[in-house]
Amino acid sequence: MTVMCDARQTFATGRAARELELRSGEFELAVQLGEVRTTPAGAEGRPGGTEVPGRRRVPAEEIARLQAEPGFPDALRERIRTVSTTEAAALMGIGPGRVLRLTRAGCFGPVRFYVNRYGAVVWLYLAAEVTDFADREPGLMRGNTPTAMRMMLDSGQDWRARQWRSRRVAQLMGQTEDPWEAAAVLAAVLPPEEVASVAGNPVERSLLRRLRPTLATVITATPAARESFERVLTADEFDEVMWYRVNLARALERARREEPGRLRPPATATSAGRPGQPPSFLNRPSWTTETSSLPSRS
């Protein structure tokens, strides 16, 4: 059924997913990738007209736009289709082992993951990005691995979790116009002790915890799975931790300057101050030549 377009009408995410003929996981990924535009939930039906932090709705005009696209809904599903390492290998025409080395080296990053009951993280990649990389870098599909990449892989380094965090932080930063929420996004991927060392005020830390976004929804049936899940969410290597620390400190300075009242309880509704453009989070090494520089990881 095609939605009648009303510029003021919005739908809850469950209804929007049904209208777009997407499963809940597909819809979640479509929103994260920017394929489906959402807006803050706002004050619809809320006492006092307050927004609900983190909750989103989908404008009716956005659903109508997607339904009117040629090939709907298959074209939309294809844009958000994910593949495993084995499936990526089939798309690229190479072996799974080579795909694993390319992903560990950061040539292209995962968009989703799940954790099996043994605690192993299973990464999923966007099919469109996999085929685009294969077309763009045919030299990496065959032949010897570039020296810099080989040195990195031999040392045991792995960019997959780091790139997933980078992508997810960028997605969440792009969804908020609130400076405290932006700071909470950055704090969400730091270990608690690192957040405490940057945000010395316990009231600030409490606000950051309250505004903490959902980074991923993954079923963890065993302690081992839960431990692996937490490791994916949390930055661990020195240079990545420092990068998020520096940007959290900047975000807190801005939040204190623009919305000092948020630190005075009771907390009020978020304001609509527009932050500056977030820095680029999708940093990745380049392996196009043998002389590619090895990325800093320590």
Residue, then its C-alpha position, 0 to 999 in steps of 0.5 A: m500500500t502506498v502512503m498518502c503523503d502528508a508533510r507533517q505526518t510521521f510514522a513509528t519505526g515499526r509501521a514504517a518498516r511494514e510500509l517499506e516491506l523491510r524486516s526490523g533488522e533491514f529497516e534498522l540498517a537502512v536508517q543507519l546507512g541513511e537510506v531511510r531518513t528519520t526525524p527525532a520522535g518529538a512530542e507526539g503524545r508526550p506529556g509536557g511536549t518533550e522529546v524522547p532521546g534516541r527515539r526516531r520517527v519516519p516522515a510520511e513523505e520519506i516513505a512515499r518517496l521510497q515507495a515511488e522508486p523504480g523496483f521498490p522494494d527490491a531495489l531498496r533491499e539490494r542497497i542494504r544487502t549484507v554478506s558474510t566473509t564467504e559470500a563476499a569472497a564469492l562476489m569478488g571471485i577470490g578465496p575467503g582467506r584473502v577476503l579475511r586479510l583484506t578486511r583485517a587490513g581495513c580495505f573495506g569495513p563491516v556494517r553489522f555483526y553478531v556474536n555466536r554462542y562461542g563468543a566469536v564475532v561474525w562480521l557482515y559487509l555491505a554487498a555494494e561496498v564489496t563489489d565496488f572495492a573489487d572493481r576499484e582495486p583489481g590489483l588486490m584481488r590477485g598476486n602478492t599482498p603489499t608489503a605494508m599490509r603483510m607486515m601489519l597482518d603478521s603483527g596481528q592487527d585487525w581493523r574490523a572492530r575499529q572500522w565498525r565503531s568509526r562508522r557507527v559513531a559517524q552515523l549517530m553523530g549525523q542524527t543529532e543536533d544536540p551538543w550533549e547527545a553528540a558528546a554522549v556518542l563519543a563517550a559511548v565507545l570509550p572505557p568508563e575510566e577514560v570518560a571519567s578522566v575527560a569528564g571530571n564532573p560527576v553530573e556531566r558523567s551522569l548526563l552522558r550515561r543518560l544520553r548514551p545511544t544504542l550502538a548495536t542490538v545483538i543477542t548474547a546468549t552466553p558470558a563469552a558472547r557478552e564479553s565479545f560484544e562489549r569488546v566490539l563496542t569499546a575502543d582499546e588501542f592507544d591511538e583510537v582511544m586518544w582520538y575519541r578522548v580528544n574529540l570528547a573533550r572538544a564536544l564537552e567544551r561546546a556543550r558546556r558553552e551552548e547548553p550549560g543549563r542541561l547540567r542543572p537538574p531536572a533535565t529539560a528537553t533538548s535544544a535544537g542548536r546545530p553542531g558543526q560538521p563532525p570530523s571524518f570517522l571512516n579513517r582507513p589505510s590505503w593499500t593501493t601500492e607497495t609503498s603505502s604507509l603503515p597506519s599508526r596503531s600504537 
